[in-house]
């Protein structure tokens, strides 16, 4: 009858593997980690006022003049757009979840089908903006869309 073999190193290897997996998983969840924006996309946006389907997640775009910017289907998850001028911008299908849009000018912007889950819109001007559900915001809508 054979005796069961015991690996004296196995518990140590399991712990090391678990720590490695935890660290790698954590890096994917940290803003600025593996899910960071593409710096070239920011430069393209600044130079051309266009960035269709690009990754701007967690980018600092605070205070930028992005009037009539074309950001269709752009990933702006967690981006800082505080006080940015996005008047007339096309943000159709954009991912703006958890974005900071406080005091941003979104007047007459197209937000149709955009994801605004968790976005901070405090103080944002939404006058005339097309809301994700397709409705238009009334003039004077600030911080939330008062639908026409």
N, CA, C and O atoms as a GROMACS GRO file, in nm:
protein
  592
    1UNK      N    1   0.083  -0.118   0.000
    1UNK     CA    2   0.000   0.000   0.000
    1UNK      C    3   0.088   0.125   0.000
    1UNK      O    4   0.183   0.137   0.078
    2UNK      N    5   0.054   0.218  -0.090
    2UNK     CA    6   0.133   0.340  -0.100
    2UNK      C    7   0.085   0.442   0.001
    2UNK      O    8  -0.034   0.450   0.031
    3UNK      N    9   0.179   0.518   0.053
    3UNK     CA   10   0.145   0.628   0.143
    3UNK      C   11   0.114   0.753   0.061
    3UNK      O   12   0.173   0.775  -0.045
    4UNK      N   13   0.022   0.831   0.109
    4UNK     CA   14  -0.011   0.957   0.042
    4UNK      C   15   0.108   1.051   0.051
    4UNK      O   16   0.169   1.066   0.157
    5UNK      N   17   0.140   1.114  -0.060
    5UNK     CA   18   0.252   1.207  -0.063
    5UNK      C   19   0.202   1.345  -0.020
    5UNK      O   20   0.094   1.386  -0.061
    6UNK      N   21   0.276   1.413   0.059
    6UNK     CA   22   0.241   1.548   0.106
    6UNK      C   23   0.342   1.646   0.052
    6UNK      O   24   0.463   1.625   0.060
    7UNK      N   25   0.292   1.752  -0.003
    7UNK     CA   26   0.377   1.856  -0.058
    7UNK      C   27   0.394   1.964   0.049
    7UNK      O   28   0.300   2.038   0.078
    8UNK      N   29   0.511   1.971   0.107
    8UNK     CA   30   0.533   2.069   0.213
    8UNK      C   31   0.534   2.212   0.161
    8UNK      O   32   0.513   2.305   0.239
    9UNK      N   33   0.559   2.232   0.032
    9UNK     CA   34   0.562   2.365  -0.030
    9UNK      C   35   0.426   2.411  -0.082
    9UNK      O   36   0.407   2.529  -0.112
   10UNK      N   37   0.331   2.318  -0.094
   10UNK     CA   38   0.202   2.350  -0.156
   10UNK      C   39   0.126   2.463  -0.087
   10UNK      O   40   0.078   2.552  -0.158
   11UNK      N   41   0.114   2.466   0.045
   11UNK     CA   42   0.042   2.579   0.106
   11UNK      C   43   0.107   2.715   0.075
   11UNK      O   44   0.038   2.814   0.056
   12UNK      N   45   0.241   2.718   0.071
   12UNK     CA   46   0.312   2.843   0.040
   12UNK      C   47   0.283   2.887  -0.103
   12UNK      O   48   0.261   3.005  -0.130
   13UNK      N   49   0.285   2.790  -0.195
   13UNK     CA   50   0.259   2.823  -0.335
   13UNK      C   51   0.116   2.873  -0.354
   13UNK      O   52   0.092   2.964  -0.434
   14UNK      N   53   0.023   2.817  -0.282
   14UNK     CA   54  -0.117   2.859  -0.292
   14UNK      C   55  -0.134   3.003  -0.244
   14UNK      O   56  -0.207   3.081  -0.304
   15UNK      N   57  -0.067   3.036  -0.136
   15UNK     CA   58  -0.075   3.172  -0.081
   15UNK      C   59  -0.014   3.271  -0.179
   15UNK      O   60  -0.071   3.377  -0.203
   16UNK      N   61   0.102   3.238  -0.234
   16UNK     CA   62   0.168   3.327  -0.330
   16UNK      C   63   0.079   3.346  -0.453
   16UNK      O   64   0.066   3.458  -0.502
   17UNK      N   65   0.018   3.240  -0.502
   17UNK     CA   66  -0.070   3.250  -0.619
   17UNK      C   67  -0.192   3.337  -0.587
   17UNK      O   68  -0.233   3.417  -0.670
   18UNK      N   69  -0.249   3.321  -0.469
   18UNK     CA   70  -0.367   3.399  -0.431
   18UNK      C   71  -0.333   3.548  -0.421
   18UNK      O   72  -0.412   3.632  -0.464
   19UNK      N   73  -0.217   3.581  -0.364
   19UNK     CA   74  -0.174   3.721  -0.352
   19UNK      C   75  -0.152   3.780  -0.491
   19UNK      O   76  -0.191   3.894  -0.517
   20UNK      N   77  -0.089   3.704  -0.580
   20UNK     CA   78  -0.064   3.750  -0.717
   20UNK      C   79  -0.195   3.783  -0.788
   20UNK      O   80  -0.207   3.888  -0.851
   21UNK      N   81  -0.293   3.694  -0.780
   21UNK     CA   82  -0.424   3.715  -0.844
   21UNK      C   83  -0.493   3.837  -0.783
   21UNK      O   84  -0.554   3.915  -0.856
   22UNK      N   85  -0.485   3.853  -0.651
   22UNK     CA   86  -0.549   3.967  -0.585
   22UNK      C   87  -0.487   4.099  -0.631
   22UNK      O   88  -0.559   4.197  -0.653
   23UNK      N   89  -0.357   4.103  -0.645
   23UNK     CA   90  -0.288   4.225  -0.688
   23UNK      C   91  -0.326   4.258  -0.832
   23UNK      O   92  -0.358   4.373  -0.863
   24UNK      N   93  -0.324   4.159  -0.920
   24UNK     CA   94  -0.358   4.182  -1.061
   24UNK      C   95  -0.503   4.228  -1.075
   24UNK      O   96  -0.532   4.318  -1.154
   25UNK      N   97  -0.592   4.168  -1.002
   25UNK     CA   98  -0.733   4.206  -1.007
   25UNK      C   99  -0.751   4.347  -0.955
   25UNK      O  100  -0.827   4.425  -1.013
   26UNK      N  101  -0.684   4.382  -0.848
   26UNK     CA  102  -0.692   4.515  -0.790
   26UNK      C  103  -0.646   4.624  -0.886
   26UNK      O  104  -0.704   4.732  -0.888
   27UNK      N  105  -0.543   4.597  -0.965
   27UNK     CA  106  -0.494   4.695  -1.060
   27UNK      C  107  -0.597   4.728  -1.166
   27UNK      O  108  -0.600   4.840  -1.218
   28UNK      N  109  -0.681   4.632  -1.200
   28UNK     CA  110  -0.785   4.657  -1.300
   28UNK      C  111  -0.896   4.744  -1.246
   28UNK      O  112  -0.968   4.807  -1.324
   29UNK      N  113  -0.911   4.750  -1.115
   29UNK     CA  114  -1.020   4.825  -1.055
   29UNK      C  115  -0.981   4.966  -1.012
   29UNK      O  116  -1.068   5.048  -0.983
   30UNK      N  117  -0.854   4.995  -1.010
   30UNK     CA  118  -0.806   5.125  -0.963
   30UNK      C  119  -0.803   5.224  -1.078
   30UNK      O  120  -0.741   5.197  -1.181
   31UNK      N  121  -0.870   5.341  -1.062
   31UNK     CA  122  -0.861   5.442  -1.167
   31UNK      C  123  -0.716   5.478  -1.192
   31UNK      O  124  -0.640   5.501  -1.098
   32UNK      N  125  -0.677   5.484  -1.319
   32UNK     CA  126  -0.539   5.514  -1.352
   32UNK      C  127  -0.456   5.388  -1.362
   32UNK      O  128  -0.339   5.395  -1.401
   33UNK      N  129  -0.512   5.273  -1.328
   33UNK     CA  130  -0.443   5.146  -1.341
   33UNK      C  131  -0.458   5.098  -1.484
   33UNK      O  132  -0.438   5.176  -1.577
   34UNK      N  133  -0.492   4.972  -1.503
   34UNK     CA  134  -0.501   4.914  -1.636
   34UNK      C  135  -0.616   4.974  -1.717
   34UNK      O  136  -0.618   4.962  -1.839
   35UNK      N  137  -0.711   5.038  -1.651
   35UNK     CA  138  -0.827   5.092  -1.721
   35UNK      C  139  -0.812   5.242  -1.745
   35UNK      O  140  -0.912   5.314  -1.744
   36UNK      N  141  -0.692   5.290  -1.766
   36UNK     CA  142  -0.668   5.433  -1.782
   36UNK      C  143  -0.689   5.477  -1.926
   36UNK      O  144  -0.693   5.395  -2.017
   37UNK      N  145  -0.704   5.609  -1.946
   37UNK     CA  146  -0.725   5.667  -2.078
   37UNK      C  147  -0.601   5.656  -2.164
   37UNK      O  148  -0.491   5.631  -2.116
   38UNK      N  149  -0.622   5.676  -2.291
   38UNK     CA  150  -0.515   5.676  -2.389
   38UNK      C  151  -0.468   5.821  -2.406
   38UNK      O  152  -0.545   5.904  -2.456
   39UNK      N  153  -0.345   5.855  -2.366
   39UNK     CA  154  -0.297   5.993  -2.378
   39UNK      C  155  -0.305   6.048  -2.521
   39UNK      O  156  -0.328   6.167  -2.540
   40UNK      N  157  -0.287   5.962  -2.620
   40UNK     CA  158  -0.296   6.006  -2.760
   40UNK      C  159  -0.439   6.052  -2.793
   40UNK      O  160  -0.459   6.143  -2.873
   41UNK      N  161  -0.538   5.988  -2.730
   41UNK     CA  162  -0.678   6.025  -2.753
   41UNK      C  163  -0.704   6.166  -2.700
   41UNK      O  164  -0.778   6.242  -2.762
   42UNK      N  165  -0.646   6.200  -2.586
   42UNK     CA  166  -0.662   6.335  -2.529
   42UNK      C  167  -0.601   6.438  -2.624
   42UNK      O  168  -0.661   6.542  -2.649
   43UNK      N  169  -0.484   6.410  -2.676
   43UNK     CA  170  -0.418   6.502  -2.768
   43UNK      C  171  -0.499   6.518  -2.897
   43UNK      O  172  -0.510   6.628  -2.951
   44UNK      N  173  -0.555   6.407  -2.947
   44UNK     CA  174  -0.640   6.412  -3.066
   44UNK      C  175  -0.762   6.500  -3.041
   44UNK      O  176  -0.798   6.582  -3.125
   45UNK      N  177  -0.825   6.482  -2.926
   45UNK     CA  178  -0.942   6.562  -2.890
   45UNK      C  179  -0.907   6.710  -2.885
   45UNK      O  180  -0.979   6.794  -2.939
   46UNK      N  181  -0.797   6.743  -2.820
   46UNK     CA  182  -0.757   6.884  -2.808
   46UNK      C  183  -0.724   6.946  -2.944
   46UNK      O  184  -0.754   7.063  -2.967
   47UNK      N  185  -0.664   6.867  -3.032
   47UNK     CA  186  -0.622   6.920  -3.163
   47UNK      C  187  -0.735   6.928  -3.265
   47UNK      O  188  -0.738   7.020  -3.346
   48UNK      N  189  -0.830   6.833  -3.260
   48UNK     CA  190  -0.932   6.824  -3.365
   48UNK      C  191  -1.075   6.845  -3.316
   48UNK      O  192  -1.166   6.862  -3.397
   49UNK      N  193  -1.095   6.844  -3.184
   49UNK     CA  194  -1.227   6.854  -3.124
   49UNK      C  195  -1.312   6.732  -3.159
   49UNK      O  196  -1.435   6.737  -3.154
   50UNK      N  197  -1.246   6.621  -3.193
   50UNK     CA  198  -1.314   6.495  -3.226
   50UNK      C  199  -1.242   6.379  -3.158
   50UNK      O  200  -1.120   6.378  -3.144
   51UNK      N  201  -1.323   6.283  -3.115
   51UNK     CA  202  -1.264   6.163  -3.055
   51UNK      C  203  -1.373   6.055  -3.050
   51UNK      O  204  -1.420   6.018  -2.942
   52UNK      N  205  -1.412   6.006  -3.165
   52UNK     CA  206  -1.518   5.906  -3.176
   52UNK      C  207  -1.466   5.770  -3.129
   52UNK      O  208  -1.358   5.726  -3.170
   53UNK      N  209  -1.543   5.705  -3.044
   53UNK     CA  210  -1.514   5.570  -2.993
   53UNK      C  211  -1.377   5.560  -2.927
   53UNK      O  212  -1.316   5.452  -2.927
   54UNK      N  213  -1.326   5.667  -2.870
   54UNK     CA  214  -1.194   5.663  -2.809
   54UNK      C  215  -1.205   5.644  -2.658
   54UNK      O  216  -1.311   5.662  -2.599
   55UNK      N  217  -1.093   5.608  -2.596
   55UNK     CA  218  -1.088   5.585  -2.452
   55UNK      C  219  -1.034   5.707  -2.380
   55UNK      O  220  -0.914   5.737  -2.386
   56UNK      N  221  -1.124   5.778  -2.314
   56UNK     CA  222  -1.088   5.894  -2.232
   56UNK      C  223  -1.124   5.868  -2.086
   56UNK      O  224  -1.141   5.962  -2.008
   57UNK      N  225  -1.136   5.740  -2.051
   57UNK     CA  226  -1.177   5.706  -1.915
   57UNK      C  227  -1.077   5.759  -1.813
   57UNK      O  228  -0.956   5.741  -1.827
   58UNK      N  229  -1.129   5.825  -1.711
   58UNK     CA  230  -1.053   5.882  -1.600
   58UNK      C  231  -0.958   5.995  -1.642
   58UNK      O  232  -0.869   6.031  -1.565
   59UNK      N  233  -0.976   6.049  -1.761
   59UNK     CA  234  -0.892   6.160  -1.807
   59UNK      C  235  -0.934   6.289  -1.736
   59UNK      O  236  -1.051   6.306  -1.702
   60UNK      N  237  -0.839   6.378  -1.714
   60UNK     CA  238  -0.868   6.508  -1.656
   60UNK      C  239  -0.889   6.607  -1.770
   60UNK      O  240  -0.793   6.656  -1.831
   61UNK      N  241  -1.015   6.636  -1.797
   61UNK     CA  242  -1.052   6.728  -1.904
   61UNK      C  243  -1.121   6.853  -1.846
   61UNK      O  244  -1.194   6.924  -1.916
   62UNK      N  245  -1.098   6.876  -1.719
   62UNK     CA  246  -1.162   6.987  -1.647
   62UNK      C  247  -1.130   7.120  -1.714
   62UNK      O  248  -1.016   7.150  -1.747
   63UNK      N  249  -1.236   7.200  -1.733
   63UNK     CA  250  -1.220   7.336  -1.785
   63UNK      C  251  -1.191   7.347  -1.933
   63UNK      O  252  -1.172   7.459  -1.982
   64UNK      N  253  -1.186   7.237  -2.006
   64UNK     CA  254  -1.153   7.245  -2.149
   64UNK      C  255  -1.269   7.304  -2.230
   64UNK      O  256  -1.386   7.285  -2.197
   65UNK      N  257  -1.234   7.375  -2.336
   65UNK     CA  258  -1.332   7.428  -2.431
   65UNK      C  259  -1.356   7.321  -2.536
   65UNK      O  260  -1.275   7.302  -2.627
   66UNK      N  261  -1.467   7.250  -2.523
   66UNK     CA  262  -1.502   7.140  -2.614
   66UNK      C  263  -1.636   7.168  -2.683
   66UNK      O  264  -1.715   7.077  -2.707
   67UNK      N  265  -1.658   7.295  -2.714
   67UNK     CA  266  -1.782   7.334  -2.782
   67UNK      C  267  -1.793   7.259  -2.914
   67UNK      O  268  -1.700   7.257  -2.994
   68UNK      N  269  -1.910   7.197  -2.936
   68UNK     CA  270  -1.940   7.119  -3.056
   68UNK      C  271  -1.844   7.001  -3.078
   68UNK      O  272  -1.827   6.955  -3.191
   69UNK      N  273  -1.782   6.953  -2.972
   69UNK     CA  274  -1.692   6.838  -2.984
   69UNK      C  275  -1.770   6.715  -3.030
   69UNK      O  276  -1.886   6.696  -2.993
   70UNK      N  277  -1.706   6.632  -3.110
   70UNK     CA  278  -1.767   6.508  -3.159
   70UNK      C  279  -1.711   6.392  -3.077
   70UNK      O  280  -1.599   6.347  -3.100
   71UNK      N  281  -1.791   6.345  -2.981
   71UNK     CA  282  -1.748   6.240  -2.888
   71UNK      C  283  -1.844   6.121  -2.893
   71UNK      O  284  -1.870   6.057  -2.791
   72UNK      N  285  -1.896   6.093  -3.010
   72UNK     CA  286  -1.990   5.983  -3.028
   72UNK      C  287  -1.926   5.851  -2.982
   72UNK      O  288  -1.817   5.816  -3.027
   73UNK      N  289  -1.993   5.781  -2.894
   73UNK     CA  290  -1.950   5.649  -2.843
   73UNK      C  291  -1.817   5.652  -2.768
   73UNK      O  292  -1.754   5.548  -2.752
   74UNK      N  293  -1.774   5.768  -2.722
   74UNK     CA  294  -1.647   5.778  -2.648
   74UNK      C  295  -1.664   5.722  -2.507
   74UNK      O  296  -1.771   5.731  -2.448
   75UNK      N  297  -1.557   5.664  -2.454
   75UNK     CA  298  -1.556   5.615  -2.316
   75UNK      C  299  -1.501   5.725  -2.226
   75UNK      O  300  -1.380   5.750  -2.223
   76UNK      N  301  -1.591   5.791  -2.154
   76UNK     CA  302  -1.554   5.898  -2.061
   76UNK      C  303  -1.584   5.856  -1.917
   76UNK      O  304  -1.608   5.940  -1.830
   77UNK      N  305  -1.584   5.726  -1.892
   77UNK     CA  306  -1.610   5.673  -1.759
   77UNK      C  307  -1.515   5.736  -1.658
   77UNK      O  308  -1.393   5.731  -1.676
   78UNK      N  309  -1.570   5.796  -1.553
   78UNK     CA  310  -1.488   5.852  -1.447
   78UNK      C  311  -1.406   5.974  -1.486
   78UNK      O  312  -1.324   6.021  -1.407
   79UNK      N  313  -1.426   6.027  -1.606
   79UNK     CA  314  -1.348   6.143  -1.651
   79UNK      C  315  -1.389   6.268  -1.573
   79UNK      O  316  -1.503   6.281  -1.530
   80UNK      N  317  -1.293   6.358  -1.555
   80UNK     CA  318  -1.319   6.485  -1.488
   80UNK      C  319  -1.344   6.591  -1.596
   80UNK      O  320  -1.252   6.638  -1.662
   81UNK      N  321  -1.472   6.626  -1.612
   81UNK     CA  322  -1.513   6.729  -1.708
   81UNK      C  323  -1.570   6.850  -1.634
   81UNK      O  324  -1.650   6.925  -1.689
   82UNK      N  325  -1.528   6.867  -1.510
   82UNK     CA  326  -1.575   6.978  -1.428
   82UNK      C  327  -1.547   7.110  -1.498
   82UNK      O  328  -1.435   7.135  -1.542
   83UNK      N  329  -1.649   7.194  -1.509
   83UNK     CA  330  -1.640   7.327  -1.570
   83UNK      C  331  -1.600   7.325  -1.717
   83UNK      O  332  -1.563   7.429  -1.772
   84UNK      N  333  -1.606   7.210  -1.782
   84UNK     CA  334  -1.575   7.203  -1.926
   84UNK      C  335  -1.691   7.262  -2.005
   84UNK      O  336  -1.807   7.254  -1.964
   85UNK      N  337  -1.660   7.323  -2.119
   85UNK     CA  338  -1.763   7.377  -2.207
   85UNK      C  339  -1.791   7.274  -2.316
   85UNK      O  340  -1.715   7.261  -2.412
   86UNK      N  341  -1.901   7.200  -2.299
   86UNK     CA  342  -1.944   7.097  -2.394
   86UNK      C  343  -2.071   7.141  -2.466
   86UNK      O  344  -2.150   7.058  -2.511
   87UNK      N  345  -2.090   7.271  -2.477
   87UNK     CA  346  -2.209   7.324  -2.544
   87UNK      C  347  -2.215   7.274  -2.688
   87UNK      O  348  -2.119   7.287  -2.764
   88UNK      N  349  -2.329   7.214  -2.724
   88UNK     CA  350  -2.348   7.163  -2.859
   88UNK      C  351  -2.271   7.037  -2.892
   88UNK      O  352  -2.272   6.993  -3.007
   89UNK      N  353  -2.203   6.978  -2.794
   89UNK     CA  354  -2.122   6.858  -2.818
   89UNK      C  355  -2.209   6.737  -2.851
   89UNK      O  356  -2.322   6.725  -2.802
   90UNK      N  357  -2.156   6.648  -2.934
   90UNK     CA  358  -2.224   6.524  -2.966
   90UNK      C  359  -2.167   6.415  -2.876
   90UNK      O  360  -2.056   6.366  -2.898
   91UNK      N  361  -2.245   6.376  -2.775
   91UNK     CA  362  -2.206   6.272  -2.680
   91UNK      C  363  -2.300   6.151  -2.694
   91UNK      O  364  -2.322   6.078  -2.598
   92UNK      N  365  -2.354   6.132  -2.814
   92UNK     CA  366  -2.443   6.021  -2.842
   92UNK      C  367  -2.371   5.889  -2.811
   92UNK      O  368  -2.259   5.866  -2.856
   93UNK      N  369  -2.437   5.804  -2.735
   93UNK     CA  370  -2.384   5.672  -2.695
   93UNK      C  371  -2.255   5.678  -2.613
   93UNK      O  372  -2.186   5.577  -2.600
   94UNK      N  373  -2.221   5.794  -2.559
   94UNK     CA  374  -2.098   5.807  -2.479
   94UNK      C  375  -2.118   5.741  -2.343
   94UNK      O  376  -2.228   5.740  -2.287
   95UNK      N  377  -2.010   5.687  -2.291
   95UNK     CA  378  -2.009   5.629  -2.156
   95UNK      C  379  -1.960   5.737  -2.060
   95UNK      O  380  -1.840   5.767  -2.055
   96UNK      N  381  -2.054   5.795  -1.986
   96UNK     CA  382  -2.022   5.902  -1.891
   96UNK      C  383  -2.049   5.857  -1.748
   96UNK      O  384  -2.064   5.939  -1.658
   97UNK      N  385  -2.055   5.725  -1.727
   97UNK     CA  386  -2.083   5.676  -1.592
   97UNK      C  387  -1.971   5.718  -1.497
   97UNK      O  388  -1.852   5.705  -1.527
   98UNK      N  389  -2.013   5.770  -1.382
   98UNK     CA  390  -1.923   5.820  -1.276
   98UNK      C  391  -1.835   5.936  -1.321
   98UNK      O  392  -1.734   5.965  -1.257
   99UNK      N  393  -1.871   6.002  -1.429
   99UNK     CA  394  -1.796   6.119  -1.474
   99UNK      C  395  -1.829   6.238  -1.386
   99UNK      O  396  -1.938   6.248  -1.330
  100UNK      N  397  -1.734   6.329  -1.373
  100UNK     CA  398  -1.752   6.452  -1.295
  100UNK      C  399  -1.783   6.562  -1.395
  100UNK      O  400  -1.695   6.608  -1.468
  101UNK      N  401  -1.910   6.604  -1.396
  101UNK     CA  402  -1.957   6.707  -1.489
  101UNK      C  403  -2.009   6.830  -1.415
  101UNK      O  404  -2.084   6.910  -1.471
  102UNK      N  405  -1.969   6.844  -1.288
  102UNK     CA  406  -2.022   6.957  -1.210
  102UNK      C  407  -1.978   7.089  -1.273
  102UNK      O  408  -1.862   7.108  -1.310
  103UNK      N  409  -2.074   7.180  -1.284
  103UNK     CA  410  -2.055   7.313  -1.343
  103UNK      C  411  -2.016   7.310  -1.490
  103UNK      O  412  -1.968   7.411  -1.542
  104UNK      N  413  -2.033   7.198  -1.557
  104UNK     CA  414  -2.004   7.190  -1.701
  104UNK      C  415  -2.117   7.254  -1.780
  104UNK      O  416  -2.232   7.256  -1.735
  105UNK      N  417  -2.084   7.306  -1.896
  105UNK     CA  418  -2.185   7.362  -1.986
  105UNK      C  419  -2.220   7.253  -2.088
  105UNK      O  420  -2.141   7.225  -2.179
  106UNK      N  421  -2.337   7.193  -2.072
  106UNK     CA  422  -2.386   7.090  -2.162
  106UNK      C  423  -2.508   7.141  -2.240
  106UNK      O  424  -2.588   7.061  -2.290
  107UNK      N  425  -2.522   7.272  -2.249
  107UNK     CA  426  -2.638   7.327  -2.319
  107UNK      C  427  -2.636   7.283  -2.466
  107UNK      O  428  -2.534   7.289  -2.534
  108UNK      N  429  -2.752   7.239  -2.511
  108UNK     CA  430  -2.770   7.192  -2.649
  108UNK      C  431  -2.682   7.074  -2.688
  108UNK      O  432  -2.664   7.047  -2.806
  109UNK      N  433  -2.627   7.003  -2.590
  109UNK     CA  434  -2.546   6.883  -2.618
  109UNK      C  435  -2.638   6.766  -2.650
  109UNK      O  436  -2.751   6.758  -2.602
  110UNK      N  437  -2.588   6.675  -2.730
  110UNK     CA  438  -2.663   6.554  -2.763
  110UNK      C  439  -2.614   6.442  -2.672
  110UNK      O  440  -2.505   6.388  -2.691
  111UNK      N  441  -2.697   6.406  -2.574
  111UNK     CA  442  -2.666   6.298  -2.480
  111UNK      C  443  -2.754   6.176  -2.507
  111UNK      O  444  -2.768   6.089  -2.421
  112UNK      N  445  -2.814   6.170  -2.626
  112UNK     CA  446  -2.905   6.060  -2.659
  112UNK      C  447  -2.833   5.926  -2.645
  112UNK      O  448  -2.725   5.905  -2.700
  113UNK      N  449  -2.895   5.836  -2.569
  113UNK     CA  450  -2.846   5.700  -2.545
  113UNK      C  451  -2.712   5.696  -2.470
  113UNK      O  452  -2.647   5.592  -2.466
  114UNK      N  453  -2.671   5.807  -2.410
  114UNK     CA  454  -2.548   5.809  -2.330
  114UNK      C  455  -2.573   5.744  -2.194
  114UNK      O  456  -2.686   5.741  -2.146
  115UNK      N  457  -2.468   5.692  -2.134
  115UNK     CA  458  -2.477   5.632  -2.001
  115UNK      C  459  -2.428   5.735  -1.899
  115UNK      O  460  -2.310   5.768  -1.894
  116UNK      N  461  -2.522   5.785  -1.819
  116UNK     CA  462  -2.490   5.886  -1.717
  116UNK      C  463  -2.498   5.829  -1.576
  116UNK      O  464  -2.506   5.906  -1.480
  117UNK      N  465  -2.497   5.699  -1.560
  117UNK     CA  466  -2.509   5.636  -1.429
  117UNK      C  467  -2.398   5.685  -1.336
  117UNK      O  468  -2.280   5.671  -1.366
  118UNK      N  469  -2.438   5.742  -1.224
  118UNK     CA  470  -2.342   5.787  -1.123
  118UNK      C  471  -2.269   5.916  -1.158
  118UNK      O  472  -2.180   5.958  -1.084
  119UNK      N  473  -2.305   5.980  -1.269
  119UNK     CA  474  -2.238   6.105  -1.309
  119UNK      C  475  -2.278   6.219  -1.216
  119UNK      O  476  -2.393   6.228  -1.172
  120UNK      N  477  -2.182   6.306  -1.185
  120UNK     CA  478  -2.207   6.423  -1.102
  120UNK      C  479  -2.241   6.540  -1.194
  120UNK      O  480  -2.154   6.594  -1.262
  121UNK      N  481  -2.368   6.577  -1.196
  121UNK     CA  482  -2.415   6.686  -1.281
  121UNK      C  483  -2.448   6.812  -1.201
  121UNK      O  484  -2.515   6.902  -1.252
  122UNK      N  485  -2.403   6.818  -1.076
  122UNK     CA  486  -2.437   6.933  -0.993
  122UNK      C  487  -2.386   7.062  -1.057
  122UNK      O  488  -2.268   7.076  -1.091
  123UNK      N  489  -2.479   7.156  -1.072
  123UNK     CA  490  -2.444   7.286  -1.131
  123UNK      C  491  -2.424   7.284  -1.281
  123UNK      O  492  -2.390   7.388  -1.339
  124UNK      N  493  -2.443   7.170  -1.347
  124UNK     CA  494  -2.423   7.161  -1.492
  124UNK      C  495  -2.542   7.225  -1.565
  124UNK      O  496  -2.657   7.202  -1.529
  125UNK      N  497  -2.513   7.304  -1.667
  125UNK     CA  498  -2.616   7.366  -1.749
  125UNK      C  499  -2.660   7.265  -1.855
  125UNK      O  500  -2.582   7.227  -1.943
  126UNK      N  501  -2.785   7.221  -1.846
  126UNK     CA  502  -2.841   7.121  -1.937
  126UNK      C  503  -2.948   7.181  -2.029
  126UNK      O  504  -3.024   7.108  -2.092
  127UNK      N  505  -2.953   7.312  -2.037
  127UNK     CA  506  -3.054   7.381  -2.120
  127UNK      C  507  -3.048   7.334  -2.264
  127UNK      O  508  -2.944   7.344  -2.330
  128UNK      N  509  -3.160   7.282  -2.314
  128UNK     CA  510  -3.170   7.240  -2.454
  128UNK      C  511  -3.097   7.110  -2.487
  128UNK      O  512  -3.094   7.070  -2.603
  129UNK      N  513  -3.039   7.045  -2.387
  129UNK     CA  514  -2.967   6.920  -2.413
  129UNK      C  515  -3.064   6.808  -2.449
  129UNK      O  516  -3.176   6.802  -2.396
  130UNK      N  517  -3.022   6.719  -2.536
  130UNK     CA  518  -3.100   6.600  -2.568
  130UNK      C  519  -3.059   6.493  -2.468
  130UNK      O  520  -2.944   6.451  -2.466
  131UNK      N  521  -3.155   6.450  -2.384
  131UNK     CA  522  -3.130   6.357  -2.273
  131UNK      C  523  -3.117   6.214  -2.326
  131UNK      O  524  -3.162   6.186  -2.438
  132UNK      N  525  -3.057   6.122  -2.249
  132UNK     CA  526  -3.040   5.983  -2.296
  132UNK      C  527  -3.169   5.915  -2.343
  132UNK      O  528  -3.165   5.829  -2.431
  133UNK      N  529  -3.282   5.952  -2.285
  133UNK     CA  530  -3.409   5.891  -2.326
  133UNK      C  531  -3.467   5.958  -2.451
  133UNK      O  532  -3.576   5.921  -2.495
  134UNK      N  533  -3.397   6.054  -2.508
  134UNK     CA  534  -3.442   6.121  -2.630
  134UNK      C  535  -3.517   6.250  -2.607
  134UNK      O  536  -3.538   6.327  -2.700
  135UNK      N  537  -3.559   6.275  -2.483
  135UNK     CA  538  -3.630   6.400  -2.451
  135UNK      C  539  -3.532   6.517  -2.445
  135UNK      O  540  -3.412   6.500  -2.424
  136UNK      N  541  -3.588   6.636  -2.465
  136UNK     CA  542  -3.507   6.757  -2.459
  136UNK      C  543  -3.526   6.824  -2.324
  136UNK      O  544  -3.637   6.826  -2.270
  137UNK      N  545  -3.418   6.878  -2.268
  137UNK     CA  546  -3.423   6.949  -2.140
  137UNK      C  547  -3.471   7.093  -2.164
  137UNK      O  548  -3.434   7.156  -2.263
  138UNK      N  549  -3.553   7.142  -2.072
  138UNK     CA  550  -3.602   7.279  -2.080
  138UNK      C  551  -3.488   7.379  -2.059
  138UNK      O  552  -3.387   7.348  -1.997
  139UNK      N  553  -3.507   7.498  -2.113
  139UNK     CA  554  -3.413   7.607  -2.087
  139UNK      C  555  -3.411   7.631  -1.936
  139UNK      O  556  -3.516   7.625  -1.871
  140UNK      N  557  -3.296   7.657  -1.880
  140UNK     CA  558  -3.283   7.681  -1.737
  140UNK      C  559  -3.262   7.554  -1.656
  140UNK      O  560  -3.257   7.561  -1.534
  141UNK      N  561  -3.251   7.438  -1.721
  141UNK     CA  562  -3.224   7.313  -1.649
  141UNK      C  563  -3.080   7.314  -1.599
  141UNK      O  564  -2.985   7.318  -1.679
  142UNK      N  565  -3.064   7.312  -1.469
  142UNK     CA  566  -2.930   7.311  -1.409
  142UNK      C  567  -2.923   7.198  -1.308
  142UNK      O  568  -3.005   7.190  -1.216
  143UNK      N  569  -2.825   7.110  -1.324
  143UNK     CA  570  -2.806   6.999  -1.231
  143UNK      C  571  -2.891   6.877  -1.260
  143UNK      O  572  -2.854   6.765  -1.226
  144UNK      N  573  -3.005   6.899  -1.324
  144UNK     CA  574  -3.092   6.788  -1.365
  144UNK      C  575  -3.174   6.835  -1.483
  144UNK      O  576  -3.198   6.955  -1.502
  145UNK      N  577  -3.217   6.739  -1.563
  145UNK     CA  578  -3.293   6.772  -1.682
  145UNK      C  579  -3.441   6.788  -1.649
  145UNK      O  580  -3.506   6.693  -1.606
  146UNK      N  581  -3.492   6.908  -1.669
  146UNK     CA  582  -3.635   6.934  -1.659
  146UNK      C  583  -3.688   6.917  -1.801
  146UNK      O  584  -3.669   7.004  -1.886
  147UNK      N  585  -3.753   6.805  -1.825
  147UNK     CA  586  -3.794   6.772  -1.962
  147UNK      C  587  -3.906   6.860  -2.013
  147UNK      O  588  -3.996   6.897  -1.938
  148UNK      N  589  -3.898   6.893  -2.142
  148UNK     CA  590  -4.000   6.976  -2.207
  148UNK      C  591  -4.130   6.901  -2.217
  148UNK      O  592  -4.229   6.954  -2.268
   0.00000   0.00000   0.00000
